[in-house]
Amino acid sequence: MDRRDPRLDPRWPLGDGTPVDFGKDWRPRFIVTVDTEEEFDWDGPFTRDRHGLAHVSAMPRFQSFCEERSVNPIYLIDYPVATDGQASEMLRGWCRAGTADVGVQLHPWVNPPFEETVSVHNSYACNLPPDLERQKFGLLYEAIARHIGVESRIYRAGRYGAGPASPNILREFGLDCDTSVRSLFDYSRQGGPNYAATPLKPYWLQQNALAELPVTTVLSGRLGPRGAGLFRASETRPNMRAALSRLGLVERIALTPEGISQTHAMRAVDDAVSQALPLLVFSFHSPSLAPGFTPYVRSEADVEALYLWWDHLFAHCAARGIAPITLTELRGALHDKPLAPGARPPLTAVPVRACSSVG
């Protein structure tokens, strides 16, 4: 699992795949990333305008919860959030206080310019013409800078849909961290990337310039990572995958409160330690902070269960000697000195190519 099979998805550039060397004195750390986005119908078609932000009023509770536990969340925000007055005011205050960080998350279907056909295919930014992906990213980056007052340094493609144009776009705008890769997951049947065999540990997309911080998922069970091939073979055979899990041979566990029990998540933390992962990247979606907006949180009881999950996971990490790390500290560990921001030409410098026929 240390190197990706390049046949799996030639669209995602591995770079040279060199693992990040955090040094011999490094101890495992964790970050909490929040896909901070609009509410929409997870079972319905993608739309430009049928979405809401009612859950934003629930975000201060999570922020306070994290502050009380010395955890700085990283809010990866999309265009509707960046341009919402209430959300941007809160995020600006937390960033100024040094208790949170804001990164970029691109949802193409709600992010101008609106040139492409709205479709499942085009919901993955990797399927857009590179010029259009850049224009959308640029407008989102500038919206975050204008409304929140920060120059973001970390990115996650919405739906994990990064592609070959993404690394150069990120460096152009001065970003040095990407967390679009969801290792052990394959989205290719919908037209998205296949990350089934990407590395689990942080690695360089561009050596000493752009680091990939994969969203943490592990293979657990008696076979663990040795069962990777068997697990991939079960991708289109759900009965086989269920049997592998039931027999305790191998199962995939993501570090998220969405659909993963705290017992399983704590086991995944233990497996991550045994597999010597230097960085654990937790993730979830901000609409899960309020009931009724995601399939994972339907009631107030589910909200309380989500907070209990985080409480147990933070405590378990502490017991295993895994401390939280801020984005500033992490970037300092990645680079001997802060990178100079990338030269950012005017957004009009690269024309947008019409692509209404795409997808």
JOLIN-V94193 format. One record per pair of residues at least 24 apart in sequence whose ideal C-beta (glycine too) atoms are under 6 Angstrom apart, sorted by the first residue. I is the first residue (numbers start at 1). J is the second residue. Records with the same first field share a line. If there is no record, write none. Layout:
# JOLIN-V94193
I = J  J
This chain:
# JOLIN-V94193
1 = 200  225  228
4 = 197  198
5 = 197
8 = 194  196  197
9 = 193  194
11 = 126  163  164
12 = 193
13 = 164
15 = 204  205  206
17 = 203
18 = 204
19 = 201  203
20 = 202  211
22 = 278  333
26 = 278
28 = 278  322
29 = 279  323  325
30 = 280  317  322  324
31 = 74  281
32 = 71  73  282
33 = 74  76  283
34 = 73  75  286
35 = 76  105  285
36 = 75  76  77  81  286
37 = 78
38 = 80
39 = 287  293
42 = 295
46 = 109  118  123
53 = 84
55 = 287  289  290  293
56 = 86  87
58 = 289  290
62 = 289
63 = 94
67 = 99
69 = 314
71 = 324
72 = 99  100  326
73 = 100
74 = 101  103  327
75 = 102
76 = 103  105  156
77 = 102  105
78 = 105  107
79 = 110  111  140
80 = 110
82 = 143  144  147
83 = 143
88 = 147  148
91 = 148
92 = 148  149
95 = 150
101 = 327
102 = 148  150  152
103 = 152  154  155
104 = 140  152  155
105 = 156  158
106 = 137  140  157  158
107 = 158
108 = 136
111 = 136  140
112 = 139
113 = 352
115 = 352  354  355
116 = 355  358
117 = 356  359
119 = 359
120 = 190
121 = 191  359
122 = 359
123 = 159
124 = 159  161  191  192
125 = 157  161
126 = 161  162  163
127 = 191
129 = 353  355
130 = 165
131 = 350  352  353
132 = 352  355
133 = 165
134 = 169  350
135 = 352
137 = 169
138 = 347
141 = 173
156 = 180
161 = 192
167 = 205  206  210
171 = 210  342
172 = 342
173 = 342  344
174 = 341  342
176 = 210  339
177 = 211  213
178 = 212
179 = 213
181 = 212  214
182 = 215
183 = 214  217
184 = 217  252
186 = 235
196 = 232
200 = 277
201 = 277
202 = 279
211 = 334
213 = 281
215 = 281  283
216 = 255  280  281
217 = 252  254
218 = 253  268  271  272
219 = 250
220 = 251  253  267  271
221 = 248  249  250  251
222 = 248  249
223 = 249  250
255 = 282
256 = 283  284
257 = 284  306  309
258 = 284  296
259 = 296
262 = 309  312
265 = 313
266 = 316
269 = 316
273 = 320
